[in-house]
Amino acid sequence: MSTGTVDRADPALAEPARWRLVGPLRAVVAAELTKIVTLRSTVWTLVPAFVVTVGISALVALSFRTSLPRQPADRQAAFDPLFATFYGVTLGQLAVVVFGVLVVGAEYRSGTIRASLLAVPRRGLWYAGKVLAAALPLAVVGLVTALASFAVAQPVLGPYAVPPGTDEVSAAVVGAWLHLTLLGLFALGVAALLRSSVWALAVLLPVLLLGSQGLGNIPGLRTVTQYLPDQTTWVIMHLAGPQDDPRWLRDYGPWTGVGLLALWTAAALLGGYLTLRRRDA
């Protein structure tokens, strides 16, 4: 006899409940991807990320190949070819940051944030869709850029190149990929937190430029600057200098550094979400 109750374990009845979340999220991601693709000023910021990273790495590799033969034997033995391979990331990352900022900041600048939240009243759903939509092109461009940097720089280094397939090479390529992807999402979170492209760029670009190209190279300040978001992955990309030298030694290992950047990114995205929930569009 039927008791009139619903069997909650019935998979046929449970599936619509899952789609109440997955279906709308997929639709929001598709809509946000359409926004990103159709807004050319945002999409084209990813092109310099690739061109600058690969180009600078090739030039640095060429510089080392021409200068190393004139260096003493000990300098040649201490040379790390992965440093030259991924040095371009320190400049190419700026374009990735601009992309992450514009993905959200353009909504506030143009006022389309109001229309977006009218179309998707659940702010958490809209924000998750925005983050996932930005993560997809960031992950693709980051992976292509990391692989291309290695593929271009190593032949340029010639006799000073490293053979592919070693653990350090694989880790460095993965680290460069995660660095570009996570840093772009970190910038997105900061832009959502500040609700402005201008303010987000005014904060992020000087910090990244000073951190990577200035303050990060001063040994006395490295105890602090080594924890800046753009520097935590330097160990895995071999940009931090030889870790057996006390002058360059970091207080964390390569994968711990990647984890620190992931924490920075999670904190920025959480801050952006809380601001979105608590303030009017």
C-alpha positions in Angstrom: 0.0 0.0 0.0 1.3 3.5 -0.8 1.8 5.7 2.2 1.8 8.9 0.2 5.4 9.6 1.0 8.2 10.3 -1.5 11.1 7.9 -1.7 14.0 10.4 -1.4 16.5 7.7 -2.4 14.9 7.3 -5.9 17.6 8.5 -8.4 14.9 9.4 -10.9 13.5 11.9 -8.4 16.9 13.0 -7.1 18.2 14.0 -10.5 16.0 17.1 -11.0 17.2 18.4 -7.6 20.8 18.2 -8.8 19.9 20.0 -12.0 18.4 22.8 -10.0 22.0 23.8 -9.3 24.0 22.4 -12.2 21.6 23.5 -14.9 21.5 27.2 -13.9 25.2 27.3 -13.2 26.0 25.9 -16.7 23.7 28.5 -18.2 25.4 31.4 -16.3 28.9 30.1 -17.2 27.8 30.1 -20.9 26.4 33.6 -20.6 29.5 34.9 -18.9 31.8 33.3 -21.5 29.8 35.0 -24.2 30.4 38.3 -22.5 34.1 37.7 -22.3 34.4 36.6 -25.9 32.3 39.5 -27.3 34.1 42.1 -25.2 37.3 42.4 -27.4 39.2 44.7 -25.0 39.1 41.9 -22.4 39.9 39.0 -24.7 42.8 40.8 -26.3 44.6 41.3 -23.0 45.4 37.6 -23.0 47.4 37.9 -26.2 50.1 40.0 -24.6 50.3 37.5 -21.8 51.4 34.9 -24.4 53.5 37.1 -26.6 55.4 38.9 -23.8 56.0 35.7 -21.8 57.3 33.7 -24.7 59.1 36.6 -26.3 61.0 37.7 -23.2 61.9 34.1 -22.3 63.4 33.6 -25.8 65.4 36.9 -25.5 66.7 36.0 -22.1 67.6 32.5 -23.3 69.5 34.1 -26.3 71.3 36.5 -24.0 72.5 33.6 -21.8 73.6 31.5 -24.7 75.8 34.3 -26.1 77.2 35.4 -22.8 77.8 32.1 -21.0 80.7 30.9 -23.2 82.7 33.9 -22.0 81.9 33.2 -18.3 84.1 31.2 -15.9 83.5 27.5 -15.7 81.9 27.8 -12.2 79.3 30.3 -13.5 78.5 28.0 -16.4 78.0 25.1 -14.1 75.7 27.1 -11.8 73.5 28.3 -14.6 69.9 27.2 -14.3 68.2 27.0 -17.8 64.8 27.0 -16.3 65.3 30.5 -15.0 65.7 31.7 -18.5 62.8 29.6 -19.7 60.2 31.1 -17.4 61.6 34.6 -16.7 59.1 36.0 -19.2 56.3 35.1 -16.7 57.4 38.0 -14.5 56.2 40.5 -17.2 53.5 38.4 -19.0 51.7 38.0 -15.7 50.7 41.7 -15.8 48.5 41.1 -18.8 46.8 38.2 -17.0 46.1 40.5 -14.1 44.5 43.1 -16.4 42.3 40.4 -17.8 41.1 39.2 -14.4 40.4 42.8 -13.4 38.5 43.7 -16.5 36.3 40.6 -16.4 34.5 42.0 -13.3 35.5 45.6 -13.3 33.9 46.2 -16.7 30.6 45.2 -15.2 30.8 48.0 -12.6 32.3 50.6 -15.0 29.5 50.1 -17.6 26.7 49.5 -15.1 25.8 46.1 -16.6 26.2 44.6 -13.1 22.6 45.7 -12.4 21.3 43.9 -15.5 23.4 40.9 -14.7 22.0 40.6 -11.2 18.5 41.2 -12.5 18.9 38.2 -14.8 20.5 36.1 -12.1 19.1 37.3 -8.8 21.1 34.6 -6.8 24.4 36.5 -6.4 26.4 33.5 -5.4 25.3 31.7 -8.6 26.2 34.7 -10.7 29.6 35.1 -9.0 30.4 31.4 -9.4 29.5 31.5 -13.0 31.7 34.6 -13.5 34.7 32.9 -11.8 34.4 29.7 -13.8 33.9 31.6 -17.1 37.1 33.5 -16.4 39.0 30.4 -15.2 38.5 28.6 -18.5 40.4 31.0 -20.8 42.9 31.7 -18.1 43.7 28.0 -17.8 43.9 27.5 -21.6 46.1 30.5 -22.2 48.2 29.7 -19.1 48.9 26.2 -20.3 49.7 27.2 -23.9 52.0 29.9 -22.6 53.9 27.7 -20.2 54.4 25.0 -22.9 55.4 27.5 -25.5 57.9 29.2 -23.3 59.6 25.9 -22.7 59.4 24.8 -26.3 60.8 28.1 -27.6 63.5 28.9 -24.9 65.1 25.5 -24.8 66.2 25.4 -28.4 67.5 28.9 -28.1 69.6 27.9 -25.2 71.2 25.2 -27.3 73.9 23.4 -25.4 72.7 24.9 -22.1 69.2 23.5 -22.4 67.8 20.8 -20.1 66.5 17.5 -21.4 62.6 17.3 -21.2 60.9 14.8 -19.1 62.7 15.4 -15.8 60.6 16.0 -12.6 61.9 19.6 -12.3 60.9 20.4 -15.9 57.4 19.0 -15.5 56.9 20.8 -12.1 58.1 24.1 -13.5 55.7 23.9 -16.5 52.8 23.0 -14.3 53.9 25.7 -11.8 53.9 28.4 -14.6 50.5 27.2 -15.7 49.0 27.4 -12.2 50.7 30.7 -11.6 49.1 32.4 -14.6 45.7 30.9 -13.9 45.5 31.5 -10.2 47.0 35.1 -10.5 44.3 36.0 -13.0 41.6 34.7 -10.6 43.2 36.5 -7.7 43.0 39.8 -9.7 39.3 39.0 -10.4 38.7 38.7 -6.7 40.4 42.0 -5.9 38.4 43.8 -8.6 35.2 42.4 -7.2 36.3 43.4 -3.7 37.1 47.0 -4.8 34.2 47.2 -7.3 36.5 49.1 -9.7 38.9 48.3 -12.5 40.8 51.5 -11.9 41.3 51.0 -8.2 42.2 47.3 -8.6 44.8 48.1 -11.2 46.1 51.0 -9.2 46.7 48.5 -6.3 47.9 45.4 -8.2 50.2 46.7 -10.9 52.5 48.7 -8.6 52.7 45.8 -6.1 53.5 43.3 -8.8 56.0 45.5 -10.5 57.8 46.5 -7.3 57.6 42.9 -5.9 58.9 41.1 -9.0 61.3 43.6 -10.4 62.3 45.7 -7.4 61.7 44.9 -3.7 61.7 41.2 -4.3 65.4 41.3 -5.2 66.5 43.0 -2.0 67.7 40.3 0.4 66.8 42.3 3.5 63.2 42.6 2.4 62.7 39.1 1.1 61.4 37.8 4.4 58.3 39.8 3.6 58.1 40.1 -0.2 58.6 36.3 -0.7 54.9 36.0 0.4 53.5 38.4 -2.2 51.1 36.6 -4.5 53.3 36.8 -7.6 56.4 35.5 -5.8 55.1 32.4 -4.1 55.5 30.3 -7.2 59.0 31.5 -8.0 60.6 28.4 -6.4 58.8 25.9 -8.6 59.5 28.0 -11.7 63.2 28.4 -10.7 63.0 32.2 -10.6 63.9 32.5 -6.9 67.6 31.7 -7.4 69.5 28.6 -6.2 67.8 27.3 -3.0 71.1 25.9 -1.7 72.4 29.5 -1.4 71.4 31.3 1.8 71.1 34.6 -0.1 68.1 33.3 -2.1 66.7 30.6 0.2 62.9 30.8 0.6 61.1 29.7 3.8 58.9 27.2 1.8 59.2 24.6 -0.9 58.0 24.7 -4.5 54.5 23.1 -4.0 54.0 25.0 -0.7 54.5 28.2 -2.7 51.8 27.1 -5.2 49.5 26.4 -2.2 50.2 29.9 -0.9 49.1 31.5 -4.2 46.0 29.3 -4.1 45.3 30.7 -0.6 45.8 34.2 -1.8 43.4 33.5 -4.7 40.7 31.9 -2.4 40.9 34.8 0.0 40.5 37.4 -2.8 37.6 35.5 -4.3 35.9 35.2 -1.0 36.4 38.9 -0.3 34.8 39.7 -3.6 31.9 37.5 -3.0 31.2 39.0 0.5 31.3 42.5 -1.0 28.9 41.5 -3.7 26.5 40.0 -1.2 26.6 43.0 1.2 26.6 46.0 -1.1 24.1 47.2 -3.7 25.1 46.9 -7.3 
